[in-house]
Amino acid sequence: MVSLMKISFQKKISFFKFGLFICVLTSIEKYNAATANEVPFFYKTTAGLVQPVGVVSGLNSTGSPLATTYKGSDGQWHKASVIVQICGAKKDGTPIACPSPEQLPPDVLTTSKINVESGVAGLDTSGHVTAPVSTAGSISAETQLSQGKVPSPPILPWTGWTASLGHQPLPSVTFNTTKQDIMAAIADNMFMVGGHNLADSVFSKFSANPYGVGDNGGCVHSVLMTFAPGTGTTCGAGGWDAVTEYEKAQNNAPWYATGSTLADENGITHAITFTSSGAIVRPALPSTYQEFMHSGMHVLTNIVSGPTIYSGLNLDGVTEHENQDQQFYGNTLSTSSQGVDANGSYTQFTMMGNWLPISSNGAAIDNGHIPLVGSINNISTGQKDFLDQVEYSKYSSPILVFGTYIKHFTRNTTCLVQDSSGDTGGGLAMHLGASRKCDEELDNWYYGADYAATMHGLTIGYGGNLPSNDSYGLSVAGAWPEGYRSWLGPNGHDFDGDEFKLGQRQGSTAAVNEQAMIAEWWQQPSSNAGYVESVKLWSQVDGVSGNSGNPNSANGQDISYWLGPRQSSSPFKVDGWFESAITFNPSWSKSGIALCGSQSAQFIGLSNAGSACLTVDNWGNTSISGSVAIGNGLTVKGGTTTLGDVVVTSLQENLQTPSSSSADCQEGQFMDDANYHYVCVKKNTWRRVALSDF
């Protein structure tokens, strides 16, 4: 992985003083082929004449010539003329000699001070530092610091990335982290931030003022899981959105892949021969493959040890809609090497163990099995290896895939509390802090006029084709006492789903016949209906009796609760067409229950409320305003009072005889025995008529 980072520095510019002395008064063109450190002995004039160059020497700090003689082009020694540069004159006209380099003030730069100890770093004509800069202190600049370039990876045909995307050298800064005991598992070149030491507390802050769209200035912090530098989507901000933090994980192209159906950057394909713990690729891969190899990286092949494994929920009875896992062979890379033998060049890969199916719930294979299409991998079951026909169905021969994975997370956070069991303040307790609470919080704040802002706390979206039945938008797992908790204001709705909705905690207005939705369920009448209908639970105010806190409010006995379908209704409203309902604590029978048909709605709020309903009061007495049809007989253990006519096809009673004509009875009561029909004509007064054959 290559880390890309832009660092702002404060630019500091020093102005350097140079001594300048012009020795040649005429235009000189180099005549002889002298190197950069050689002195030319001749020059050509503008007239084309070749003239000798006079060689002169300056003086050192002691007043002696820096050089007294020199060997000319003729091989003979010659005396050097002495020349002294003056930097001014005294009042009396006496010349003042310029100081030698070692006599110059420290703020004057000479070439002898560039890229040396106690000197300065030099720049070339492109503004690049000509020697490495290493400092234990801080460096500041207002422009970007760039330490070289990310090397351009080869354009591998199977990746799908073009030359302009993901294959451009980019500025980079590499942080080489020294591994210590407390960081034994960190990766090389990991960027780590600490205080004075790596273990110090640190406060990191990223600040930006978004001004554009996506990566063009609309994002403060963007973290992308990509195949190569510069690839992947933009920050995710829309046309007029600004994003503080954007994170994206995806199943990127593998870091590297090879096989007889995958050409390398030179257009050459490679055959794979597997061993029990590795593979040999022929011919050898291009040397660029080494840029992609890292010890411990995941490696898998498209050879599978068995069929697709289906698991998880089955909501519709179709197995193929469940979670799917392929039994790919895989392991982690240990080493790779190149060589040549009698069969030609090769690249050899060695894994950290034998090839094994990467699916944890796959069938067992024989120890030391070598992946090979058509071979038996479990002698006891006869199970065979074959090429995957689900994810890599386009490949007709084995491939090796490097740097890939079978599950990826956008974010995986942990809040941990530990306790030392059995220790109440001794040595083990000092290994842990006093905190025993874990929280993860997402806050949205708005201050302004009511309803003038739209706030969305958390959206878990999904787009694309249908996922497996084992997929979900939100999961709460483990031994939680509560899986979901919501506390909103009285006007808030705890849940709003396409199929299920909850009403407000605050009830309806305190006025008779006012209604408020409590909960509702929505579903299409059939799978192809194209619209939905609802079953609702709602409350209704039947009276305003008040309570100790507010005499103008309704209390619990004033409210009836209704559950039933309402056709063509609206969400969160008690509207549409009333079809039927179960009514609890109805106005006509408080503390009772009733089953009401659609016609009962026209009597709600009237003196004859309860019409078209079967009502059971608080003592279990049952009443009905309509007729009763009984198909399999009626058994009554107690008395029956009928206010209207009773029409029956047949009536069967138990035969019995009053003890006397003055036995207890109620007017209208009757009974029969084998000889007489008895009628109670008034309280405790019986009369009878004889029965005869016919």
ROVEX-256944 format. One record per residue (C-alpha): x, y, z. Coordinates in steps of 0.001 Angstrom, whole numbers, plus 500000, padded with zeros to 6 digits. Each point is the difference from the previous one (the first is absolute). Layout:
N
XYZ ...
END
This chain:
694
500000500000500000 501248503452499145 499069502883502245 499282503339498365 500238503084502128 500086503707499431 501742502016502713 499940503768500278 503189501800500909 500853503632500673 502477501170497424 503114501731501287 502271501847497545 503469501302500822 501742502559497773 503613499160499433 502841502416499191 502422499069497260 503242501644498993 500055500736496246 503084500689497916 500060500268496198 503393498952498651 499340499734496233 499148503247498221 499273498523496579 497607497260498881 501598496606500521 499001496763498340 501409496800501408 502632498784497579 501595496902501441 498027497047501412 500544500689503670 498014498316502725 498089501865502694 503073500149502319 502612500709497309 501292503463499095 499860500904496283 503341501290498717 498666501579496808 496933501883498881 498648501099496670 499245503645499404 497024501371498125 502292500417497045 500761496283500063 503565500370501291 501339497566502607 501676501709502926 501655498660503162 498219500377503322 501829501746502808 499922497912503165 499786501989503220 499857499099503689 498417501683502989 501466500413503501 499236498041503101 499414501441503472 503790500255500608 500564502052496849 501649497153498064 498859498895496512 497593497088499955 502089498544497143 503416501267498803 500631497708496984 498011497839497644 500735497507497222 498853501239496615 498799498142496922 503589499812498816 500926497904503025 502227502745501438 499631501765503360 499061503674499909 499656502701502631 496499501076500848 499224503687500109 498715501257503335 496726501882500023 498153501495502921 496324500879499983 499185503204501857 496664500663501652 500451503729500639 502448502816500840 500917501872503135 499680503794500402 503592500405498942 499352497928496874 501774496896501235 498245496896498542 498148497593502337 500442496340499081 496964497714500017 500133497352502756 500850496402499181 497182497366500315 501003499035503526 499949503680501008 496465500636498722 497188500619502529 497799496951500773 497019501514498150 501939500036496725 499712496793497972 502782498530497911 499940496827497984 502293498388502574 497135500080502498 497501498055497859 499159496404501055 502704499868502683 499951499876503786 498747503289501499 499155501094496455 496829500167497969 498129497704497625 500379501005496392 497318500127497329 500271499058496370 498460501960497131 496628498261500614 499925500994503635 500757496480501250 502277499463502993 503311498578498752 500727498030503183 497832498204502611 498687502111502866 499787498388503428 499046501866503140 498932499246503553 498131503291500101 496955501255498145 499708501003496360 497403502503498867 498895501158496576 496876501359498383 500316497737496971 499799496244499595 502902497839501101 500685497238497502 502408497161500566 500280498489496568 497203498261498134 497890496899500389 501361497676497297 497657499375497105 498750496383500177 499893498100496707 496745500176498041 498751496438500477 497245499212497460 497798498102502457 499688502937502415 497868502122497713 501851503152501070 501112502271497193 503310501813499702 498380503194501255 498443498431503076 502008498417502774 503257499751498099 501355503514500356 502973500759502260 498781502087502916 501757502025502715 500535497998503156 501513500213503435 501178496746501585 500296499661503769 502302497178501030 498853498879503443 502452498224502265 498342496970501515 500145499887503783 498766497367502434 496661501767500460 499524500087496213 501189496570498982 497125499477497560 500046503298498096 500677500141496302 503095501552498458 499698503609498842 496926500535502176 499159503628500686 499822500426503778 499274503175501938 501097500564503568 500985502686502420 503637500341501039 500169496207499826 497872497466498172 498258498999503233 499073503582500943 496462501329499916 499302501805496742 497286502267498670 499552499911496235 497891502498498137 499106500261496311 498569503358499008 498691501123496636 497400502291498493 498218497963497264 499419502096496906 499339497552497150 498606496582499153 501453496663501105 503769499781499616 499976503463498432 499671501655503378 496753498675501446 501592497617502501 502137500492503112 501126496416500648 499629497187497464 501027496374500658 499692497641497028 500847496332499605 501406500033496452 501976497838497608 502655502594499191 500816503632500807 497455502368498531 497360497336499333 496628499704501673 497041502310500132 500031503597501114 499253501087503532 496276499427499627 498739503554500309 497124500912497741 499753503083497831 499347502335502923 501171497840502914 503005500251502286 501348496891501739 502145500001503142 500970496341499754 499478497514497195 500897496318500251 499631497360497342 500879496304499889 499475497831496932 501130496747498432 502776501612497995 501946498212497319 502594497624501496 503461501424500577 501343497536497426 498739497008498010 501422497520497526 498973496933498033 499706498542496521 496972502217499311 501558503190501454 502631501856497975 502701502037501736 501060503498498907 502054498415497199 497016498038498678 501391496635501242 497849497430501840 501344497590502617 499209496388500892 499578499056503682 501073496758501664 498913499631503635 501919498403502845 498563499122503419 501101503375501381 500664502198496990 500090500295496234 502462500201497086 499253502424497152 501551499544496530 501505501910498288 501298502303502721 497962503113500711 501394503416499028 502264501465502661 497326502619500739 497960497336501840 502320500450502976 498566503498500569 496687498348500901 501235497205502262 499820500357503788 500538497294502579 496717499075501667 497745501163497153 496959497861499187 500240497692496999 497172497912498555 499225498041496858 496800499468498035 500176496260500728 497356499055502580 499815496941502230 496223499612499784 496711501608498933 498624503337501165 499071500065503689 496624501607500735 499215501270503484 497990502563501930 496320500906499714 497727498473497399 497120502463499726 498438498851496753 500900496302499781 502560500515497206 503411498627500989 501862502164497497 498740503121501835 501910499086503173 503526501087500976 502598498411497686 503596498958500693 502403498442497491 502523497421501199 503076501634498404 503428498662500882 502180502636501630 502760500882502458 502428502826500784 503214500680498082 503336499185501621 502629500486497258 500409500234496237 503030499438497765 501017499728496343 502198497440498293 500824497965496916 500089496214499636 499883497490497172 496404500978499257 500770503713499723 499458503010502263 497574499906502901 498679501948502977 499394498008503184 497610500986502796 500074498436503462 497060500345502388 500111499991503800 498204496646500042 498114497535497843 497244501101497651 496662499891501862 496422501071499202 499606503557501285 496321499448500883 499782499089503694 496929497761499568 501263498012497016 500583496274499917 503349498663501253 502702499029497491 502807497484500327 503212501274501587 502588501138497441 497548499983497108 501265501791496874 497298502021498214 499345498458496587 496839500149497917 498304496572499995 502081498549502855 498396498499503129 500696502198503039 498243497777502562 500379496268499535 497242499135502484 497337502095498197 501359499958496447 499701503791499795 501924501492497056 501642503301499085 498513502058497158 500178503530498608 497699502557501572 497004500791497788 498511502814502125 502493502813500543 502690499016497461 497847498223497424 501737501807497094 503314498229500696 500457496571498483 503265499160501774 501544500567503452 501089503503501033 501871501395503010 498631503134501646 502225502021502362 498969502640502518 496268499382500160 497398499236502662 496543498423500334 498403502575502298 500628503708500451 498939502500502645 499501503735499584 500431500418503735 500527497612502892 500022501751503370 500306498505503481 499271501517503403 501442497660502641 499598499791503778 502060497479501922 499888499045503651 502417497965502101 497873497234501409 500633499343503696 502189503073500447 498503502795502120 502741502565499842 503226498035500092 502763499650497431 497775498766497166 497664502966500385 502860502354499136 500174498426496531 496656501594499140 498456503446500172 496954500893502062 497646500459497041 497179497471499802 497853501727497377 500084499801496181 498143502307497626 499951500881496326 498122503185499259 498775501873496957 498705503494500738 498064502362497754 499338503519501263 497852502792498608 499226503400501489 497582502232498143 496381500356499021 497948496817500443 499732497801496882 502491502158498061 502684497279499828 500028496373498839 502108497631502111 500859496391499102 501829498082502719 500984496735498305 499079498558496614 500856496411499105 499346499941496288 500115497254497410 499948500042496217 500486497566497156 498809496424499519 498359497864502663 502410498659502651 499662496632501735 497176499407502467 502557500052502803 500717503704499385 498780502717502350 500268503740500473 500475499996503766 500828497192502400 500043500134503802 501599496808501315 501196498628503309 498630499911503549 498623503545499977 497186500614502540 498397502173497311 500625499747496284 498614503416499147 499209503049502129 498403503207498872 498976502996502053 498499502857498051 497843503002500715 496216499542500328 499562500806496293 502680497576498807 499428496716498153 502260497256501371 499850497974496783 499053500722496379 500327497073497616 498348499071496718 498238497053501690 499682501198503606 499601503476501512 499531501361503499 497951503032500925 500829502804502396 500229499507503741 497734502997500430 496341499037499513 497249501849498180 498309503236501002 497817499690503153 496679500071498147 497390497257499571 500436497855496868 503534501324499315 502304497192498777 503769499407499894 502036497286498279 502068497772502322 501458497485497529 499343498801496469 501053497159497727 500139500253496194 499962497282497335 498953499518496384 496730498075499629 501965497651497728 503533499918498623 498939501576496702 497476502544501347 502324502976499734 498557501794503041 499734499428503758 497224499899502591 500279500332503750 498947498492503306 500005502669502694 499904500285503753 498538503330501118 498532501712503036 496735501923500304 498860502493502620 496568498963501387 499892502586502788 501987502694501802 499892499151503691 503255501719500880 502591498976502560 501602501495503093 502597501828497923 497782501299497216 496193500050500284 499663500706496263 501743496806498882 498830496464499365 500976497132502278 500515496307499335 496311499070500355 499045502711497508 501997498375497197 498992497052497838 502489498118497810 499215498660496537 501864497448497868 498982499257496435 500511500583496257 499376503401498446 499823500064496228 501630502824497967 501387501679503109 503041502240500410 503130499374502124 499812501295503575 496299500905499616 496712498369501028 498258500501496670 498807497927497072 497086497552500162 499272498198503264 499562496284499230 499867498250503387 501735500138503362 500594498471503378 499142502683502540 501385500104503527 498251502044502717 497279501228497600 497861503000500905 496824497870500378 501674497369502215 502948501340501963 502553497344501028 498417497691497431 500895498865496495 498087499965496729 500191498609496471 498616502606497617 499126499806496314 500292502782497443 496462501332500717 500886500752503607 501991503064498888 496810501981499322 498905499683503644 503287501116501611 499364502945502292 496196499491500010 497701498684502702 499701496668498195 503790499527499669 500813496320500002 497473499140497344 501374497443497532 502327498755502753 500244496849502104 500827501290503477 501298498229503088 499779502175503110 502267500020503021 498079497057501542 500042497922496844 496402500730499065 499606499934496234 497692502177497961 499399500485496314 497876502443498084 499507497700497028 498800496413499607 501910496895501067 500280496989497699 501046496780501724 500815497005497855 500842497323502566 497607500736502869 500058502286503020 500529498961503597 499087502535502686 500832499222503629 498571503211501442 497055502203499181 499596501616496610 498336503362499403 498964500909496482 498674503469499259 498968499119496473 498590497003498167 501854496691499997 499488497957496860 501325496445500021 499498497064497664 499822497617502952 500350500288503749 501048497254502376 499734500222503801 500596497756502990 496661498632501379 499219501091503567 496959500551502242 499373502879502453 499713498746503581 496621501719500394 497832502697498419 501579502502502439 503638499037499375 502501502793499405 499850501422496458 500176503188497998 497182501174497759 500359498510496509 502147497065501083 498897496607498665 500926496331500217 498633496600498892 499784496395501164 498526496899498345 496377500995500793 499731503783500315 501275503349498699 500530502377502950 499989503847499782 500808502471502795 497227502594499562 501198502192502841 502646499764502671 499828496627501786 496758499036498207 499969497105497529 497267498831497603 500001496842497847 498320498422497015 499865496309499222 501851498483497076 498204497493497702 500787497745497060 499357501178496440 
END
